């Protein structure tokens, strides 16, 4: 069973100007589109918009109820253990060796290292190590 994390953010209350966007409805739709694209890029999936009551203080002793518009997003939980089901692979089959022939083991052979090539590879590393040692002093 997949579990989810939910994120609830306030819906935009004002529109945003944009290229080719005209009118109050267009600006508001553009603002909503920007918020939804940002959340989608971060991995959140849009679920719904809700209008919920919110009790707020009004003056020193009284309270009023206002309504807030929010957007609900979700994404799968990263620690879902049920979704993790590793599959054990079958062992590879070994080919039968012909009688009387021994296969060579390339790991057992001694390979000669070209000292000049080795020096050329190590020079930049040594130079960088010297630079780091000088800056840390």
C-alpha angles and dihedrals in degrees: 000000000000117000124203140209114220129209124193119194132175114264114242114268098192132048126244127227116238142165109290093001114134134178133016094281092051093049092049092048089049091052091049091047091052092052093047093047092050092051092045091052089053090055099261119136117215113241110170149313119252135193109211133179118249124191113218136178116258112191120328103313111010131082131206132197117233129176123237128199115221136176119225121211132175140189132183116271112254093220099059102143095184091061091056107086112154116201120222110229123221117254114256116256116248118230115237114249116234114249115272096007120108118204116230119245106220091195091061094058121094111238121204116234119219101235094201092054090047091052091050091053095046097047097077090045092052091047092051091047090053091050092051092047091052094049094049093054 
